[in-house]
Amino acid sequence: MERSTQGKSRLALWYSAFRGFYDRNNSQNADFIARFLFSSRSVILVISAQAAIIAGLMAYLFSFFNAVSFVILFIGFIDAHALSNLSNDYFGYFRGDDSPDSPRRMYTIHPIADGVITRHEAKLSLIVLLVIGIAIAAYFTITVGIYTLLFFGLGVALLFFYDAAPTPLKAIGLGEIASFLAWGPVMIAGGFYVISGHLSVIPVIAGIPYGLGVMSILWGKHIDQEAYDSSKKIRTMPVILGTKVSRDAGIAIISLVYVSVVVSILLGILPITSIIILISVPAAIMGIRRFASPRPESPPEGFVGWPLWFHRGALNFNRRFGWSYILSLIVAAILIHVPVIGHFILLRII
């Protein structure tokens, strides 16, 4: 009975890592797997999981789907994102950016600074994640083609140079664009390529709305951190533009997600079922309303993750949009097998 209870407790801790894992007491008493899941910020890894699924569904719609390649790609995307998160915290901490007064140390505990994992464990985790990523890239290079290295190189460069490089992209106003490119055109088009073995401009364009959604998350986070980043001479785009213009831009980014989908449908690039994304509009409205008003002086009662206010609204929006986008492609994948209707859907994406 005791072993069963311990097992349930352990599973509960693992699960909590994907829901936020903000409990400072439980985090340090957890097993290494739970502590690693938290340290890699598993709560945000869903955006890479969604990118992999979108790439897989696009390949399926073109009759190029390979289940084994999809599973390996899925693992690879999660691995790369975890590597990016952990390396950002590792280098950010030892570079001095993640000081006790930084927003990074306020909205949740820091894996290294707060002793969730040791420096040795962080290094070991980074090495293991890197080896897994290289192995997956090598596998696809051998089994699919040399263009794997192009997508792999672009992805690694964008994720690494975002915050881990000596002069990170986020410090020179390019971090937001990097997130758009990485989780949008690069990951979805690259994922399509390694699953299907074919290069196509269609998944590049299909990645634009999802990339914009991910960009809105980082955009909101950088508005939340504007004062601190400015004091540290970290010139994110919201620091360059100022708070008011940046909040207006946040509204524009969310709006462009829907505009890009509608335009892609009209051009025959996305299947007509993509209109299903409209079910995520309520989440978009909530995100837009948050960008439309200044951040409150203090967090509402029960709010988790302060001072990330705009970030939370954008994160909730992108999660809902991502699943609705995936649902629209699943419906298309089902309907292409229906006579007449399937032919109509295929004609619109070829």
Secondary structure, DSSP 8 states (H G I E B T S, - for coil): -HHHHHHHHHHHHHHHHTTT---HHHHHHS-HHHHHHHHTTGGGTHHHHHHHHHHHHHHHHTT---HHHHHHHHHHHHHHHHHHHHHHHHHHHHHT-S-TTSHHHHHS--TTTTTSS-HHHHHHHHHHHHHHHHHHHHHHHHHT-THHHHHHHHHHHHHHHHHTSSS-GGGBT-HHHHHHHIIIIIHHHHHHHHHHS---HHHHHHHHHHHHHHHHHHHHHHHHTHHHHHHTT-B-HHHHH-HHHHHHHHHHHHHHHHHHHHHHHHTTSS-GGGGGGGGGHHHHHHHHHHHHS---SS--TT--STT-SHHHHHHHHHHHHHHHHHHHHHHHHHHTTSTTHHHHHHHHH-
